[in-house]
Amino acid sequence: MTSIIPVLDTRTAEGSALQAVLLDMDGTLVDTEGFWWDTEVEVFAELGHVLAEEHREVVVGGPMTRSAAYLIQATGADIAVPDLTLLLNARFEELVDRGVPLMPGAARLLAELAAHDVPTALVSASHRRIIDRVLKSIGSEHFALTVAGDEVARTKPHPDPYLLAAAGLGADPARCAVVEDTATGVAAAEAAGCCVVAVPSVVPIEPAAGRTVVRSLEEVDLPFLRSLIPGVR
């Protein structure tokens, strides 16, 4: 189930127009994009197929079912999407259970948001069973709400996950700052009408209207996020 804690006052300290911060998980807060690719390579090797590097750029940041369907089509593997999804999730869980490294700047950013009582949500295309495992490394106490890819009818790149997170926090999407690492996640956040900070992990992302691109979470802090909301400088 999506975890929602009521927010009585969505205005953050100092009268900022920023109402909430919505954070992606894989590749943004935790260094797991490599885990996913290693999992996909291993599973397809066992199925008798070799994944090329160009496949990685297509599947990064996407929902599991889309990635599985693409890789089956690209390789001709004799396996159904639901069966492949189960294999990939099970293998990924084995890796995650050994511990997940946080991205540089992630722990500091989460602590800063908590210290200033900024409503914060985790919004991921990963399934709930994966999120709950990764939260053991991140710390579930940092989030008032978490949204998993298998808890919405349409996950990223559709806006639904971010619209659900904003509504759950009682925030206007236009006054939410989203931090994402993939084009798929950026598309979802922008379609929801949020202000976006892109921290590319595997594939480059270009700056655009309403989108700021940085090299690392070490460049992202609360004053920076507040400055992104229209009307606040």
QUITA-V615358 format. One record per residue. N is the residue number from 1. PHI is phi in radians with two decimals (* if undefined). PSI is psi in whole degrees, 0 to 359 (* if undefined). Layout:
n->N phi->PHI psi->PSI
n->N phi->PHI psi->PSI
This chain:
n->1 phi->* psi->148
n->2 phi->-1.23 psi->133
n->3 phi->-1.64 psi->122
n->4 phi->-2.19 psi->127
n->5 phi->-1.96 psi->122
n->6 phi->-0.99 psi->139
n->7 phi->-1.95 psi->118
n->8 phi->-1.38 psi->327
n->9 phi->-2.40 psi->110
n->10 phi->-1.49 psi->358
n->11 phi->-1.49 psi->127
n->12 phi->-1.42 psi->177
n->13 phi->-1.03 psi->157
n->14 phi->1.14 psi->22
n->15 phi->1.21 psi->21
n->16 phi->-1.12 psi->148
n->17 phi->-1.38 psi->352
n->18 phi->-1.22 psi->123
n->19 phi->-1.79 psi->332
n->20 phi->-2.84 psi->157
n->21 phi->-2.10 psi->128
n->22 phi->-2.04 psi->123
n->23 phi->-2.06 psi->133
n->24 phi->-1.25 psi->166
n->25 phi->-1.87 psi->286
n->26 phi->-1.11 psi->123
n->27 phi->1.45 psi->346
n->28 phi->-1.81 psi->300
n->29 phi->-1.64 psi->326
n->30 phi->-2.20 psi->147
n->31 phi->-1.51 psi->72
n->32 phi->-2.01 psi->355
n->33 phi->-1.05 psi->323
n->34 phi->-1.14 psi->325
n->35 phi->-1.04 psi->314
n->36 phi->-1.09 psi->315
n->37 phi->-1.15 psi->318
n->38 phi->-1.05 psi->320
n->39 phi->-1.09 psi->313
n->40 phi->-1.11 psi->318
n->41 phi->-1.09 psi->315
n->42 phi->-1.12 psi->313
n->43 phi->-1.12 psi->318
n->44 phi->-1.25 psi->330
n->45 phi->-1.10 psi->320
n->46 phi->-1.18 psi->335
n->47 phi->-1.52 psi->357
n->48 phi->1.59 psi->24
n->49 phi->-2.31 psi->149
n->50 phi->-1.89 psi->128
n->51 phi->-1.55 psi->132
n->52 phi->-1.51 psi->156
n->53 phi->-1.05 psi->329
n->54 phi->-1.16 psi->336
n->55 phi->-1.12 psi->325
n->56 phi->-1.05 psi->320
n->57 phi->-1.18 psi->335
n->58 phi->-1.40 psi->319
n->59 phi->-1.53 psi->344
n->60 phi->-1.06 psi->131
n->61 phi->1.39 psi->356
n->62 phi->-1.55 psi->164
n->63 phi->-1.16 psi->152
n->64 phi->-0.98 psi->314
n->65 phi->-1.12 psi->322
n->66 phi->-1.18 psi->316
n->67 phi->-1.10 psi->316
n->68 phi->-1.10 psi->315
n->69 phi->-1.09 psi->318
n->70 phi->-1.10 psi->313
n->71 phi->-1.17 psi->325
n->72 phi->-1.13 psi->315
n->73 phi->-1.14 psi->320
n->74 phi->-1.22 psi->328
n->75 phi->-1.79 psi->340
n->76 phi->1.35 psi->19
n->77 phi->-1.06 psi->140
n->78 phi->-1.58 psi->78
n->79 phi->-2.74 psi->145
n->80 phi->-1.45 psi->154
n->81 phi->-0.98 psi->312
n->82 phi->-1.05 psi->322
n->83 phi->-1.19 psi->319
n->84 phi->-1.15 psi->320
n->85 phi->-1.03 psi->318
n->86 phi->-1.10 psi->317
n->87 phi->-1.08 psi->314
n->88 phi->-1.13 psi->315
n->89 phi->-1.09 psi->317
n->90 phi->-1.10 psi->316
n->91 phi->-1.19 psi->321
n->92 phi->-1.13 psi->320
n->93 phi->-1.05 psi->323
n->94 phi->-1.06 psi->319
n->95 phi->-1.21 psi->316
n->96 phi->-1.11 psi->323
n->97 phi->-1.12 psi->344
n->98 phi->-1.46 psi->352
n->99 phi->2.08 psi->143
n->100 phi->-2.13 psi->123
n->101 phi->-1.32 psi->137
n->102 phi->-1.39 psi->150
n->103 phi->-1.23 psi->151
n->104 phi->-0.97 psi->129
n->105 phi->1.59 psi->348
n->106 phi->-1.16 psi->311
n->107 phi->-1.09 psi->319
n->108 phi->-1.14 psi->317
n->109 phi->-1.12 psi->315
n->110 phi->-1.09 psi->320
n->111 phi->-1.16 psi->321
n->112 phi->-1.16 psi->316
n->113 phi->-1.09 psi->319
n->114 phi->-1.17 psi->320
n->115 phi->-1.12 psi->332
n->116 phi->-1.80 psi->12
n->117 phi->0.98 psi->39
n->118 phi->-1.46 psi->120
n->119 phi->-0.98 psi->126
n->120 phi->-2.31 psi->137
n->121 phi->-2.24 psi->149
n->122 phi->-1.76 psi->125
n->123 phi->-2.23 psi->109
n->124 phi->-2.27 psi->152
n->125 phi->-1.46 psi->350
n->126 phi->-1.20 psi->156
n->127 phi->-1.30 psi->160
n->128 phi->-0.96 psi->318
n->129 phi->-1.10 psi->329
n->130 phi->-1.33 psi->314
n->131 phi->-1.00 psi->314
n->132 phi->-1.08 psi->327
n->133 phi->-1.23 psi->316
n->134 phi->-1.16 psi->327
n->135 phi->-1.06 psi->338
n->136 phi->-1.13 psi->331
n->137 phi->-1.54 psi->322
n->138 phi->-1.35 psi->316
n->139 phi->1.85 psi->104
n->140 phi->-1.14 psi->339
n->141 phi->-1.16 psi->347
n->142 phi->-1.39 psi->350
n->143 phi->-2.17 psi->131
n->144 phi->-1.36 psi->340
n->145 phi->-2.73 psi->143
n->146 phi->-2.29 psi->140
n->147 phi->-2.15 psi->125
n->148 phi->-1.80 psi->157
n->149 phi->-1.12 psi->333
n->150 phi->-1.62 psi->14
n->151 phi->-1.92 psi->3
n->152 phi->-2.21 psi->151
n->153 phi->-1.13 psi->323
n->154 phi->-2.29 psi->119
n->155 phi->-1.63 psi->188
n->156 phi->-0.94 psi->138
n->157 phi->-1.54 psi->8
n->158 phi->-1.27 psi->155
n->159 phi->-1.34 psi->349
n->160 phi->-0.87 psi->313
n->161 phi->-1.06 psi->320
n->162 phi->-1.32 psi->326
n->163 phi->-1.15 psi->320
n->164 phi->-1.13 psi->317
n->165 phi->-1.12 psi->315
n->166 phi->-1.08 psi->315
n->167 phi->-1.09 psi->320
n->168 phi->-1.13 psi->332
n->169 phi->-1.63 psi->0
n->170 phi->1.21 psi->31
n->171 phi->-1.96 psi->151
n->172 phi->-1.37 psi->125
n->173 phi->-0.91 psi->326
n->174 phi->-1.18 psi->345
n->175 phi->-1.97 psi->23
n->176 phi->-1.91 psi->139
n->177 phi->-1.76 psi->129
n->178 phi->-1.94 psi->138
n->179 phi->-2.03 psi->122
n->180 phi->-2.38 psi->159
n->181 phi->-2.08 psi->353
n->182 phi->-2.20 psi->160
n->183 phi->-1.11 psi->326
n->184 phi->-1.11 psi->314
n->185 phi->-1.18 psi->320
n->186 phi->-1.07 psi->317
n->187 phi->-1.06 psi->319
n->188 phi->-1.12 psi->314
n->189 phi->-1.16 psi->319
n->190 phi->-1.20 psi->324
n->191 phi->-1.14 psi->333
n->192 phi->-1.41 psi->350
n->193 phi->1.55 psi->19
n->194 phi->-1.56 psi->161
n->195 phi->-1.47 psi->133
n->196 phi->-2.07 psi->135
n->197 phi->-1.94 psi->120
n->198 phi->-1.78 psi->129
n->199 phi->-2.12 psi->82
n->200 phi->-0.99 psi->136
n->201 phi->-1.85 psi->313
n->202 phi->-2.04 psi->312
n->203 phi->-1.92 psi->134
n->204 phi->-1.04 psi->149
n->205 phi->-2.24 psi->131
n->206 phi->-1.54 psi->147
n->207 phi->-1.10 psi->154
n->208 phi->-2.76 psi->173
n->209 phi->-1.02 psi->128
n->210 phi->1.36 psi->6
n->211 phi->-2.27 psi->129
n->212 phi->-2.03 psi->132
n->213 phi->-1.89 psi->128
n->214 phi->-2.18 psi->166
n->215 phi->-1.52 psi->334
n->216 phi->-2.76 psi->158
n->217 phi->-1.12 psi->344
n->218 phi->-1.14 psi->344
n->219 phi->-1.60 psi->358
n->220 phi->-1.94 psi->123
n->221 phi->-2.42 psi->180
n->222 phi->-1.12 psi->315
n->223 phi->-1.00 psi->322
n->224 phi->-1.10 psi->314
n->225 phi->-1.13 psi->320
n->226 phi->-1.10 psi->325
n->227 phi->-1.22 psi->345
n->228 phi->-1.41 psi->339
n->229 phi->-1.35 psi->130
n->230 phi->-0.89 psi->136
n->231 phi->1.61 psi->353
n->232 phi->-2.09 psi->127
n->233 phi->-2.29 psi->*
